[in-house]
Amino acid sequence: DTQNPAPGLMNGTGPFCDTILTSANTPGLKDHPWICPRLEGQQADANVVPNPLDPADPLYIPIGLFNRFDLAPVNGVHCGEYRIVYAMRPGHPQAIGNGRNFIIFEAIFPNPNPHMGLDGCRPIVKMWHDFSFLPDPVMAQLLEDFYFNGVHGFPPVVHPHHFGMMLGAEGYGCSSGQIRTNQFLDAPWVMREYKLALDCRCAPCDLRFIPMTVKTNPYADLFSAATLEPAAPMLPPTLAGGVFDLVHRAPEGPAPLGRTLTTRRPRSSRSSTSTASIPPRARPTGGRAFPLAMQLTQNRPGSMVRAEPLAQW
């Protein structure tokens, strides 16, 4: 229902796609406009398991489970992210649009023994390592327990606290994990990010689905030479610096810490490969970011980055 205008299809408390307005008085987030409503909003009242007698016929099915222990901080306060990717089933009676849509649950997994640092995560890391040597049915049961029941004294991965923000009765809060969508039902293709907000400051607790900026995905209009976006000047040096780091490291070496191809600053209310006014391969590029990035890729034997894909981006 976050992608429907108020009052939505479920008569909930929101937020809805028109809850927040830009300075131009249009629906959006962080002063970036977005389409309101989108076709995905029609799923708000969808029966995701339309036939209770056949639970094997859901609208969405899991297509991947991912271990991102590499995202654990060095102090081991948590054990990284553990994700489930759900995909709409094209041709399903409840499918709409082109039938292609994805929801990714990205849980931050707390370390039950943070005083041990990363060693406190060792039982989970070993369990995933041992999957390579287990029969599929045994591995499947362990994964189901890991995600939904809890194992080795750890809580289950799937829990509201692991996908967003918690605001306690004392007024303090914390943030962990997120839920992302990769949306193809409507044009343009977009990615969005949400957090579950469990607000217990005023009893009873209220659980909401809150739109957030999409991290490390710059807003599409930042690439336009004619853009008036205030964050646009930050993109060229950030992009050039990221490409420089990728090109000028040994091919087998790790990515330098502290640098990524995109920055967290010019983040988007939604990441889009196209807009109605600026098709992705026709967008002019602002400043000298792309010419500089391509120049940096030249005359570098064994470089992992090529100028051609950058020129087509």
Secondary structure, 3 states (H helix, E strand, C coil): CCCCCCCCCCCCCCCCCCCCECCCCCEEECCEECCCCCHHHHHHHCCCCCCCCCCCCCCEEEEEEEEEHHHCCCCCCEEEEEEEEEEECCCCCCCCCCCCEEEEEEEEEECCCHHHHHHHHHHHHHHHHHHHHCCHHHHHHHHHHHHHCCCCCCCCCCCHHHCEEEECCCCCEEEECEEEEEECCCCCCEEEEEEEEEECCCCCCEEEEEEECEEEEECHHHHCCCCCCCCHHHHHHHHHHHHHHHHCCCCCCCCCCCCCCCCCCCEECCEECCCCCCCCCCCCCCCCHHHHHHHHHCCCCCCCCCHHHHHHC
